[in-house]
């Protein structure tokens, strides 16, 4: 599975559980950190965990294992590291505080029209 397919699969998994404001940003031209950054918001700490769990479940079923998980106990931000794709699931307050959308604004936003609702 390519890094693009991994990022899109993560976005679809988040969308399937009603994640909000899903962004996939290609950062390969501006960072060596990863190829894609996926950013999404959950409506509560329980929702954030459910979104992260669904991403892990869907990607595991596709044969892509998570390399590292951070923040699972924090209730406000969970990071799933898939080496070439980093998935960030926030609650609303943490998303605004860390503002990764602004931090990665020089990356290319992936058009998710027709991919997610």
Secondary structure as a PSIPRED ss2 file (coil, helix, strand):
# PSIPRED VFORMAT (PSIPRED V4.0)

   1 X C   1.000  0.000  0.000
   2 X C   1.000  0.000  0.000
   3 X H   0.000  1.000  0.000
   4 X H   0.000  1.000  0.000
   5 X H   0.000  1.000  0.000
   6 X H   0.000  1.000  0.000
   7 X H   0.000  1.000  0.000
   8 X H   0.000  1.000  0.000
   9 X H   0.000  1.000  0.000
  10 X H   0.000  1.000  0.000
  11 X H   0.000  1.000  0.000
  12 X H   0.000  1.000  0.000
  13 X H   0.000  1.000  0.000
  14 X H   0.000  1.000  0.000
  15 X H   0.000  1.000  0.000
  16 X H   0.000  1.000  0.000
  17 X C   1.000  0.000  0.000
  18 X C   1.000  0.000  0.000
  19 X C   1.000  0.000  0.000
  20 X E   0.000  0.000  1.000
  21 X E   0.000  0.000  1.000
  22 X E   0.000  0.000  1.000
  23 X E   0.000  0.000  1.000
  24 X E   0.000  0.000  1.000
  25 X E   0.000  0.000  1.000
  26 X E   0.000  0.000  1.000
  27 X C   1.000  0.000  0.000
  28 X C   1.000  0.000  0.000
  29 X C   1.000  0.000  0.000
  30 X C   1.000  0.000  0.000
  31 X C   1.000  0.000  0.000
  32 X C   1.000  0.000  0.000
  33 X C   1.000  0.000  0.000
  34 X C   1.000  0.000  0.000
  35 X C   1.000  0.000  0.000
  36 X E   0.000  0.000  1.000
  37 X E   0.000  0.000  1.000
  38 X E   0.000  0.000  1.000
  39 X E   0.000  0.000  1.000
  40 X E   0.000  0.000  1.000
  41 X E   0.000  0.000  1.000
  42 X E   0.000  0.000  1.000
  43 X C   1.000  0.000  0.000
  44 X C   1.000  0.000  0.000
  45 X H   0.000  1.000  0.000
  46 X H   0.000  1.000  0.000
  47 X H   0.000  1.000  0.000
  48 X H   0.000  1.000  0.000
  49 X H   0.000  1.000  0.000
  50 X H   0.000  1.000  0.000
  51 X H   0.000  1.000  0.000
  52 X H   0.000  1.000  0.000
  53 X H   0.000  1.000  0.000
  54 X H   0.000  1.000  0.000
  55 X H   0.000  1.000  0.000
  56 X H   0.000  1.000  0.000
  57 X H   0.000  1.000  0.000
  58 X H   0.000  1.000  0.000
  59 X H   0.000  1.000  0.000
  60 X H   0.000  1.000  0.000
  61 X H   0.000  1.000  0.000
  62 X C   1.000  0.000  0.000
  63 X C   1.000  0.000  0.000
  64 X C   1.000  0.000  0.000
  65 X C   1.000  0.000  0.000
  66 X C   1.000  0.000  0.000
  67 X C   1.000  0.000  0.000
  68 X E   0.000  0.000  1.000
  69 X E   0.000  0.000  1.000
  70 X E   0.000  0.000  1.000
  71 X C   1.000  0.000  0.000
  72 X C   1.000  0.000  0.000
  73 X C   1.000  0.000  0.000
  74 X C   1.000  0.000  0.000
  75 X C   1.000  0.000  0.000
  76 X C   1.000  0.000  0.000
  77 X E   0.000  0.000  1.000
  78 X E   0.000  0.000  1.000
  79 X E   0.000  0.000  1.000
  80 X E   0.000  0.000  1.000
  81 X E   0.000  0.000  1.000
  82 X C   1.000  0.000  0.000
  83 X C   1.000  0.000  0.000
  84 X C   1.000  0.000  0.000
  85 X E   0.000  0.000  1.000
  86 X E   0.000  0.000  1.000
  87 X E   0.000  0.000  1.000
  88 X E   0.000  0.000  1.000
  89 X E   0.000  0.000  1.000
  90 X E   0.000  0.000  1.000
  91 X E   0.000  0.000  1.000
  92 X H   0.000  1.000  0.000
  93 X H   0.000  1.000  0.000
  94 X H   0.000  1.000  0.000
  95 X H   0.000  1.000  0.000
  96 X H   0.000  1.000  0.000
  97 X H   0.000  1.000  0.000
  98 X H   0.000  1.000  0.000
  99 X C   1.000  0.000  0.000
 100 X H   0.000  1.000  0.000
 101 X H   0.000  1.000  0.000
 102 X H   0.000  1.000  0.000
 103 X H   0.000  1.000  0.000
 104 X C   1.000  0.000  0.000
 105 X C   1.000  0.000  0.000
 106 X C   1.000  0.000  0.000
 107 X C   1.000  0.000  0.000
 108 X E   0.000  0.000  1.000
 109 X E   0.000  0.000  1.000
 110 X C   1.000  0.000  0.000
 111 X C   1.000  0.000  0.000
 112 X C   1.000  0.000  0.000
 113 X E   0.000  0.000  1.000
 114 X C   1.000  0.000  0.000
 115 X C   1.000  0.000  0.000
 116 X E   0.000  0.000  1.000
 117 X C   1.000  0.000  0.000
